[in-house]
Amino acid sequence: MPARRTFNPKRRICSEPEASVRLQALTGQTPRYNGNPEHKRNPGDFGLDPPTSPRPGKTLCDAAHIFTRSEAIALLKTGLERGLFSVQERHGWPQNVWAVTGAGLPLEAQLEGNGSYHGYPMPEGDPLRDEVLARWGQQ
């Protein structure tokens, strides 16, 4: 499968002042991580239905070595706390949240609805990848 050539040009990371204000609005709300069977070869403890169903062309989470829901939720929460989330939102939740693993791999989580996300490693060619790594390193 050829590498992805285009990425959503509407994705933008909030500025730090805007992120601070929006983060206050999320105080007391808990994001959830559902995972997506299309991004998994190993179902871990995500309780996916179907258990796994890797689709050609999808970036697999397994490459990030995140096999438990608690690891995924911790990264999601940390990305939110650090203000690495999108300008776009739906029903008060950021459309995207970004985080970086301990091994330095940038991740993107996408809103499925009502505070529930699924995530995946950011491909090498993603133009936001370097910005995520830079903003994460500044924290």
C-alpha positions as CSV (number, residue, x, y, z in Angstrom):
1,M,0.0,0.0,0.0
2,P,1.5,3.4,-1.0
3,A,2.2,6.0,1.7
4,R,-0.5,8.5,2.4
5,R,0.1,11.7,0.4
6,T,-2.4,14.1,1.8
7,F,-3.5,15.0,5.3
8,N,-6.4,17.1,6.5
9,P,-5.3,20.7,5.9
10,K,-7.8,21.9,8.5
11,R,-5.9,20.3,11.4
12,R,-4.2,22.9,13.5
13,I,-2.9,22.9,17.1
14,C,-4.4,25.5,19.4
15,S,-2.1,28.3,20.5
16,E,-1.0,28.0,24.1
17,P,-3.2,30.9,25.4
18,E,-6.3,29.5,23.6
19,A,-5.5,25.9,24.8
20,S,-5.3,27.2,28.4
21,V,-8.8,28.7,28.2
22,R,-10.3,25.7,26.4
23,L,-8.7,23.3,28.9
24,Q,-10.5,25.0,31.7
25,A,-13.8,24.3,30.0
26,L,-12.9,20.6,30.0
27,T,-12.1,20.5,33.7
28,G,-14.0,17.7,35.4
29,Q,-14.7,15.9,32.1
30,T,-12.9,12.6,31.5
31,P,-11.9,11.6,27.9
32,R,-12.4,8.0,26.9
33,Y,-10.3,5.9,24.6
34,N,-12.1,3.3,22.5
35,G,-9.5,2.3,20.0
36,N,-10.4,1.2,16.5
37,P,-10.1,-2.4,15.2
38,E,-8.8,-1.0,11.9
39,H,-5.7,0.3,13.6
40,K,-4.9,-2.9,15.7
41,R,-3.3,-6.2,15.0
42,N,-3.1,-7.0,18.8
43,P,-6.4,-6.3,20.6
44,G,-4.8,-5.9,24.0
45,D,-7.4,-5.0,26.6
46,F,-9.3,-2.6,24.3
47,G,-12.4,-4.9,24.0
48,L,-12.7,-4.2,20.3
49,D,-15.6,-5.5,18.2
50,P,-14.5,-7.1,15.9
51,P,-11.4,-8.0,18.1
52,T,-8.9,-6.8,15.4
53,S,-9.4,-6.0,11.8
54,P,-6.3,-4.3,10.4
55,R,-7.1,-2.5,7.2
56,P,-4.4,-2.1,4.5
57,G,-3.2,1.5,4.5
58,K,-4.1,2.2,8.1
59,T,-1.4,3.0,10.6
60,L,-1.3,0.3,13.2
61,C,-1.1,1.3,16.9
62,D,0.9,-1.8,17.6
63,A,4.0,0.0,16.2
64,A,3.7,2.4,19.2
65,H,3.8,-0.5,21.6
66,I,0.6,0.7,23.3
67,F,-1.4,-2.4,24.2
68,T,-3.5,-1.3,27.2
69,R,-6.4,1.1,27.4
70,S,-4.8,2.7,30.5
71,E,-1.6,3.6,28.5
72,A,-3.7,5.1,25.7
73,I,-5.9,7.1,28.2
74,A,-2.8,8.4,30.0
75,L,-1.3,9.7,26.7
76,L,-4.6,11.2,25.7
77,K,-4.9,13.0,29.1
78,T,-1.3,14.2,28.9
79,G,-1.8,15.6,25.4
80,L,-4.9,17.5,26.6
81,E,-3.1,18.8,29.8
82,R,-0.2,20.0,27.6
83,G,-2.6,21.8,25.3
84,L,-1.8,19.7,22.3
85,F,-5.2,19.6,20.8
86,S,-6.9,21.0,17.7
87,V,-8.6,24.3,17.1
88,Q,-11.5,22.3,15.7
89,E,-13.9,20.9,18.2
90,R,-17.3,19.1,18.3
91,H,-19.6,19.4,21.3
92,G,-16.9,21.0,23.4
93,W,-14.3,18.2,22.7
94,P,-11.2,18.8,20.5
95,Q,-11.4,17.0,17.2
96,N,-7.8,15.9,17.6
97,V,-5.4,15.4,20.5
98,W,-1.6,14.8,20.1
99,A,0.9,13.2,22.4
100,V,4.4,11.7,22.2
101,T,5.4,8.3,23.7
102,G,8.3,7.8,26.0
103,A,10.2,6.5,22.9
104,G,9.6,9.8,21.0
105,L,6.8,8.5,18.7
106,P,4.2,11.2,18.0
107,L,0.6,10.0,18.1
108,E,-2.7,11.5,17.0
109,A,-6.1,10.8,18.6
110,Q,-9.3,11.5,16.7
111,L,-12.6,12.2,18.3
112,E,-15.3,9.6,17.6
113,G,-18.0,11.5,19.6
114,N,-18.9,12.6,23.1
115,G,-15.3,12.6,24.5
116,S,-14.4,9.2,23.0
117,Y,-11.2,8.9,20.9
118,H,-9.2,6.4,18.9
119,G,-5.6,7.0,18.0
120,Y,-2.6,6.0,15.9
121,P,1.0,6.9,15.3
122,M,1.6,9.9,13.0
123,P,3.1,9.0,9.7
124,E,6.5,10.3,8.8
125,G,5.1,12.5,6.0
126,D,2.5,14.2,8.2
127,P,3.2,18.0,8.2
128,L,2.1,18.4,11.8
129,R,4.5,15.7,13.1
130,D,7.4,18.1,13.6
131,E,5.2,20.7,15.3
132,V,3.9,18.1,17.7
133,L,7.4,16.9,18.6
134,A,8.6,20.5,19.0
135,R,5.6,21.6,21.2
136,W,5.9,18.4,23.3
137,G,9.7,19.0,23.8
138,Q,9.0,22.6,25.1
139,Q,6.9,21.3,28.0
